[in-house]
Amino acid sequence: MSSRSPSETHKLLVVIIFLVFAAFSNWAALAYIHDFVGREALPDIIFGIVSEQKWALKVGDAMVMLCVTFLVLLVFFHQERLILLRRTFFIVGCLYTMRTISLLCTQLPSGYVNNNSQCRARMNRSSMSWDSLALRILQQTIKLGFQDVDDKMLCGDLLFSGHTISMVISSLTIGYYLPHSHKSLRYVPWVLTWIGMICMVVSRTHYTIDVVFAYWLSTGIFTLYHSFSEIETTRERGSTVLRRLWIMYVVEWLEESTLPSRYISLNNICYDLIASQFSFAAWCICL
């Protein structure tokens, strides 16, 4: 068995297109539902215990950026970086597609103490236009889905926390693909993730259920994908109960020429660095 998997960049390109579509659909859904979302917060178990902590939103955003940064570093240093990118982008694309569907199905009001002070004004049906909708989508696209926490925001992207998706998938990927000699480092992103999830709730950016659902679904989709990718033979993949899920036909196509996950996760993360012109810095990192 070869120690490296074929890069298959055409598959990565397909997955990137899928991810872009999934992200864009999220922004479009938020731009649309903002005008239908109520302004009275729902009861939440944490809201009844902890008052709204506005400072926590910036801390939560910082935790997201740190987790994603650590994931980017892992991908950059890993031998099989294209495989990691393909798998991560596909999993995140699936989750954001599910999030779009949840946004369109049920709209929850934001949980702030004063939603009118946090949310932009709503347009009535008679004043709604494609131009205003397109402008909202463009603003979301330019900012990659992030909103200015110091300004009024589009409201309604609840029930499924996008912040939690980013943090949990980053932590799961780092923990899975780090070499055994560096496994203790996997606790760092998880600590940041838990801090971030707590901040999302106490800042009232999300309800507790938003974070819980996102955690469950992110963990579930990640585990399903890697459970299938760890199966070594085509025959075993064809007979697994996971094939009952239609999405596994897509996963099978993505993984048909790839080493099982267990071999990829054991690769020496610093191999390419040591062979590069930055060999001394890489040697220090790998100590």
C-alpha positions as CSV (number, residue, x, y, z in Angstrom):
1,M,0.0,0.0,0.0
2,S,1.4,3.4,-1.0
3,S,2.1,5.8,1.8
4,R,0.4,8.6,0.0
5,S,-3.1,9.1,-1.5
6,P,-3.6,10.6,-4.9
7,S,-4.5,14.3,-4.6
8,E,-7.4,14.2,-7.0
9,T,-7.7,18.0,-7.2
10,H,-10.8,17.7,-9.4
11,K,-12.7,16.3,-6.4
12,L,-11.5,19.1,-4.2
13,L,-12.8,21.6,-6.8
14,V,-16.2,19.9,-6.8
15,V,-16.3,20.1,-2.9
16,I,-15.2,23.7,-2.9
17,I,-18.1,24.6,-5.3
18,F,-20.5,22.7,-3.0
19,L,-19.2,24.5,0.1
20,V,-19.5,27.9,-1.6
21,F,-23.1,27.1,-2.6
22,A,-23.9,26.0,0.9
23,A,-22.4,29.1,2.5
24,F,-24.2,31.4,0.0
25,S,-27.5,29.7,0.6
26,N,-27.1,30.4,4.3
27,W,-26.5,34.1,3.7
28,A,-29.5,34.2,1.3
29,A,-31.7,32.5,3.8
30,L,-30.8,35.0,6.5
31,A,-31.4,37.9,4.2
32,Y,-34.8,36.6,3.4
33,I,-36.1,35.5,6.9
34,H,-34.9,38.6,8.7
35,D,-38.2,40.4,7.9
36,F,-40.3,37.5,9.2
37,V,-38.6,36.9,12.6
38,G,-40.3,38.0,15.8
39,R,-38.8,40.4,18.2
40,E,-39.8,38.8,21.5
41,A,-37.1,36.4,22.9
42,L,-38.1,32.9,23.8
43,P,-37.4,31.5,27.3
44,D,-34.1,29.6,27.7
45,I,-32.7,27.8,30.7
46,I,-29.4,29.7,30.6
47,F,-31.1,33.1,30.0
48,G,-32.9,32.6,33.3
49,I,-29.7,32.0,35.2
50,V,-27.2,34.4,33.5
51,S,-28.0,37.9,32.4
52,E,-27.1,39.1,28.9
53,Q,-23.3,39.5,28.6
54,K,-22.6,41.6,25.5
55,W,-18.8,41.4,25.9
56,A,-19.0,37.6,25.4
57,L,-19.9,37.8,21.7
58,K,-16.5,39.2,20.8
59,V,-14.9,36.5,22.9
60,G,-16.9,33.9,21.2
61,D,-15.9,35.2,17.8
62,A,-12.3,35.2,18.9
63,M,-12.6,31.5,19.9
64,V,-14.0,30.7,16.5
65,M,-11.1,32.5,14.8
66,L,-8.5,30.7,17.0
67,C,-10.0,27.3,16.4
68,V,-10.1,27.8,12.6
69,T,-6.5,29.2,12.7
70,F,-5.3,26.0,14.4
71,L,-7.1,23.9,11.8
72,V,-5.5,25.9,9.0
73,L,-2.0,25.3,10.6
74,L,-2.7,21.6,10.8
75,V,-3.7,21.4,7.2
76,F,-0.7,23.5,6.1
77,F,1.8,21.2,7.9
78,H,0.1,17.9,7.1
79,Q,1.4,15.7,4.2
80,E,-2.2,14.9,3.0
81,R,-3.4,18.5,3.2
82,L,-5.6,18.2,0.1
83,I,-7.4,15.1,1.5
84,L,-7.9,17.0,4.8
85,L,-9.3,20.0,2.9
86,R,-11.6,17.9,0.8
87,R,-13.0,16.0,3.8
88,T,-13.4,19.1,5.9
89,F,-15.0,21.2,3.2
90,F,-17.5,18.4,2.4
91,I,-18.5,17.9,6.0
92,V,-18.9,21.7,6.6
93,G,-20.8,22.0,3.3
94,C,-23.2,19.3,4.4
95,L,-23.7,21.0,7.8
96,Y,-24.3,24.4,6.3
97,T,-26.8,22.9,3.8
98,M,-28.7,21.4,6.8
99,R,-28.5,24.8,8.5
100,T,-30.0,26.6,5.5
101,I,-33.0,24.1,5.5
102,S,-33.5,24.7,9.3
103,L,-33.4,28.5,8.8
104,L,-36.1,28.4,6.1
105,C,-38.3,25.9,8.0
106,T,-38.6,27.6,11.4
107,Q,-37.6,31.1,12.4
108,L,-36.8,31.8,16.0
109,P,-36.7,35.4,17.4
110,S,-33.3,36.5,18.6
111,G,-32.6,36.1,22.4
112,Y,-31.4,39.6,23.2
113,V,-33.0,41.5,26.0
114,N,-33.9,44.3,23.5
115,N,-34.0,42.8,20.0
116,N,-35.1,46.0,18.5
117,S,-31.8,47.7,19.5
118,Q,-29.8,44.7,18.2
119,C,-31.6,43.9,15.0
120,R,-32.1,45.9,11.8
121,A,-35.5,47.3,11.1
122,R,-37.8,44.9,9.2
123,M,-39.3,45.7,5.8
124,N,-43.0,45.0,5.2
125,R,-44.1,42.9,2.3
126,S,-45.0,45.8,0.1
127,S,-41.6,47.5,0.4
128,M,-39.6,44.3,-0.1
129,S,-37.6,44.2,-3.3
130,W,-35.0,42.0,-5.0
131,D,-32.6,44.9,-4.8
132,S,-32.7,45.1,-1.0
133,L,-32.5,41.4,-0.7
134,A,-29.5,41.3,-3.1
135,L,-27.8,44.1,-1.1
136,R,-28.2,42.1,2.1
137,I,-26.7,39.0,0.5
138,L,-23.8,41.0,-0.9
139,Q,-23.0,42.4,2.5
140,Q,-23.0,39.0,4.0
141,T,-20.9,37.6,1.2
142,I,-18.3,40.4,1.6
143,K,-18.0,39.7,5.3
144,L,-18.1,35.9,4.8
145,G,-21.1,35.6,7.0
146,F,-19.8,37.7,9.9
147,Q,-21.8,40.6,11.2
148,D,-20.6,43.8,12.9
149,V,-21.3,43.3,16.6
150,D,-21.2,47.0,17.2
151,D,-23.9,47.7,14.6
152,K,-27.5,46.5,14.1
153,M,-27.6,43.0,12.6
154,L,-29.7,40.7,10.5
155,C,-31.5,38.5,12.9
156,G,-33.0,35.0,12.7
157,D,-30.0,32.7,12.0
158,L,-30.9,30.5,15.0
159,L,-31.8,26.9,15.8
160,F,-28.4,25.7,14.4
161,S,-25.3,27.6,15.5
162,G,-22.8,28.3,12.7
163,H,-20.2,29.4,15.3
164,T,-20.5,26.0,16.9
165,I,-20.1,24.2,13.6
166,S,-16.8,26.0,12.9
167,M,-15.4,25.3,16.4
168,V,-16.5,21.7,16.8
169,I,-15.4,20.6,13.3
170,S,-12.0,22.3,13.8
171,S,-11.5,20.6,17.1
172,L,-12.7,17.2,15.8
173,T,-10.4,17.4,12.8
174,I,-7.4,18.5,14.8
175,G,-7.9,15.7,17.3
176,Y,-8.3,13.1,14.6
177,Y,-5.4,14.0,12.3
178,L,-2.8,15.0,14.8
179,P,0.0,12.4,15.0
180,H,0.0,10.3,18.2
181,S,3.1,12.1,19.4
182,H,1.2,15.4,19.4
183,K,-2.2,14.1,20.7
184,S,-2.1,16.1,23.9
185,L,-2.4,19.3,21.8
186,R,-6.0,18.2,20.8
187,Y,-7.2,19.5,24.2
188,V,-6.3,23.1,23.3
189,P,-9.0,23.7,20.6
190,W,-11.6,21.8,22.7
191,V,-11.0,24.2,25.6
192,L,-11.5,27.1,23.2
193,T,-14.6,25.5,21.7
194,W,-16.3,25.1,25.1
195,I,-15.4,28.7,26.0
196,G,-16.8,29.8,22.6
197,M,-20.1,27.8,23.0
198,I,-20.6,29.2,26.5
199,C,-20.0,32.7,25.2
200,M,-22.5,32.3,22.3
201,V,-25.2,31.5,24.9
202,V,-24.5,34.0,27.6
203,S,-24.2,36.8,25.0
204,R,-27.6,35.6,23.8
205,T,-26.3,35.4,20.2
206,H,-27.7,31.8,20.3
207,Y,-30.2,29.9,22.4
208,T,-28.8,26.9,24.3
209,I,-30.6,24.5,21.9
210,D,-28.8,26.1,18.9
211,V,-25.5,25.2,20.4
212,V,-26.6,21.7,21.5
213,F,-28.1,20.8,18.0
214,A,-25.0,22.1,16.2
215,Y,-22.7,20.1,18.5
216,W,-24.7,16.9,18.0
217,L,-25.0,17.2,14.3
218,S,-21.4,18.3,13.7
219,T,-20.1,15.4,15.8
220,G,-22.5,13.0,14.0
221,I,-21.7,14.0,10.5
222,F,-17.9,14.0,11.2
223,T,-18.2,10.5,12.7
224,L,-20.3,9.1,9.9
225,Y,-17.9,10.3,7.3
226,H,-14.8,9.0,9.0
227,S,-16.5,5.7,10.0
228,F,-17.0,5.1,6.3
229,S,-13.6,6.3,5.2
230,E,-11.9,4.0,7.7
231,I,-13.4,0.9,5.9
232,E,-10.5,-0.5,3.9
233,T,-12.0,-2.5,1.0
234,T,-14.6,-1.7,-1.6
235,R,-16.4,-4.9,-0.8
236,E,-16.8,-3.9,2.9
237,R,-17.9,-0.4,1.9
238,G,-20.6,-1.9,-0.3
239,S,-22.0,-4.0,2.5
240,T,-21.8,-1.6,5.4
241,V,-25.1,-0.3,6.9
242,L,-23.8,3.2,6.3
243,R,-24.7,2.7,2.6
244,R,-28.3,3.1,3.6
245,L,-27.6,6.8,3.8
246,W,-27.7,8.2,0.2
247,I,-25.0,10.7,1.0
248,M,-22.5,7.8,1.4
249,Y,-22.6,7.3,-2.3
250,V,-21.0,10.7,-2.6
251,V,-18.5,9.9,0.1
252,E,-17.7,6.7,-1.6
253,W,-16.8,8.6,-4.8
254,L,-14.7,11.0,-2.8
255,E,-12.8,8.3,-1.0
256,E,-12.5,5.6,-3.8
257,S,-8.8,6.2,-4.3
258,T,-7.9,7.4,-0.9
259,L,-6.1,5.6,1.9
260,P,-8.3,4.7,4.9
261,S,-8.5,7.5,7.4
262,R,-6.4,5.7,10.0
263,Y,-3.4,5.7,7.8
264,I,-3.7,9.4,6.9
265,S,-4.1,10.4,10.5
266,L,-0.8,8.7,11.3
267,N,1.2,10.6,8.7
268,N,4.2,12.6,10.0
269,I,2.8,16.1,10.1
270,C,6.2,17.8,9.8
271,Y,7.6,15.7,6.9
272,D,7.2,18.4,4.2
273,L,8.5,21.2,6.4
274,I,11.7,19.4,7.2
275,A,12.4,18.9,3.6
276,S,11.8,22.6,2.8
277,Q,14.0,25.6,3.1
278,F,12.5,26.2,6.6
279,S,14.0,23.0,7.9
280,F,15.5,24.6,11.0
281,A,12.2,26.2,12.1
282,A,10.4,22.9,11.3
283,W,12.9,21.0,13.4
284,C,12.1,23.3,16.4
285,I,8.4,22.9,15.9
286,C,8.7,19.1,15.8
287,L,10.7,18.7,19.0
